[in-house]
Amino acid sequence: MGENNKTRLNDKIKKYMVYFVIIMIALTVVSKVMYNMTITGVKVETIKSGSINKYISGSAVIESTLDIPVYVSEGLYVNQIFVTNGDKVEKGDELFQVDVTKIEQMIAAKNNELTSLKLQIQDAESQEAFSDKSSDLALKQAEDNLSQAEEEYEKSIAIASKAYEDAKKAYEDAKEACLNGGQVATGTDASMLDVLEADMNAKKQAYDQLIDARDKELFLLQQAVQSASLGTADSTMTEQLSLSYTLLEDELKELIKLKAADGKIKAEMAGQIKDIMLNIGEATYSSAVMIISKTDNTLLVKSEFPAKYKDDIKAGSQVAIKSDNIDTTLTADKVFVDEANNVVVVYSNIQDENIVIGERLDANLVTKAVSYENVVPLSALSINGYGKYCIHTYDISKTIIGTEAKAREIEVEVLDKDNYNAAISGSGISMGVEVIVESQRVITNESKVKVIER
């Protein structure tokens, strides 16, 4: 073989060897990539000591410290509404607008009502004046009747009294004359005494009957005077009509003021719109049409928990509240039991510009905390095929292609847990051991894993 042929052969061999090396490197890279794709990425955390908090779950709502209702005359039609629930307003901001034409119609109707009421008041005043005059006349007549009766009875009684006294004296004189004569009275004398005694008794009876008749008649006449002095009951018609007139005047003034404002109702205080009880096109009514809650940068969180936990809930307890806008912990400022609804109500103050009055939240109240040596997140716990609690750690070993990690299942006993963590015990469990808390795929014992986050 010539030198040239040898050279060419050597070059080919070298080239093939380079190609072989490149192919092997490529296959190794591809193999490693494919191998890594089959390994499940996991997030791990270390076992550490900690506390298990006892929570009572409930619900909460944002309330204001003061709600101010917005009223407007009844029967007006709503043209526009400028606010929605949760909007914050300042004093003087426009809330809604009513139809001005309807206001004008109501003003005319109120004026007609005022005119009618004014005439009714005048009639009532005339009737009361006539009634007072009639009462005065009735009283004078009753007093005259009493005075006349007293005078007539006084004269009659005086005459009857004198007649009785005269008859009594005649009887006593005749009786004494018979006794002083010292002689036995004759039949004529005895008959005369009987006549005089009968006359005296008759006069006395007439006198007594007159006294009795006087007392009875004067009593009735005195009652008549008293009754007449009371007169007719004071009529409240004029007062009632006058009150209605004043109220109607106030309503008219409000309508005139509303017309001047082009039918626009404005906020009388700064706050947050809590509730709107009307819609465009509807007529207003006598009750409040809108509620503005006074904020003053401080609102209330009203939390409710089952009444069975009333002994565990005290003023000063910590209440964790959470919603899309809020995630914070507050202090229970006031606690009371609502027996009617079988709940414990907790009030807490809150200051936050993002909260909306009426917003609903989840509430959790911490009642106590217990310390444990080994605590893991709840996400580290799982149930194995035997229905036992378990966690997964991992073991690292060396292979021809490097190191690899495999999951290792460890059965554990759950000593306690709350909404976030669990206290555990078991063989191979100690502080500092890394446990898998999240994985890209379901893992079992001996699953190949790689730590992608700690």
Disulfide bonds with the S-S distance in Angstrom:
none
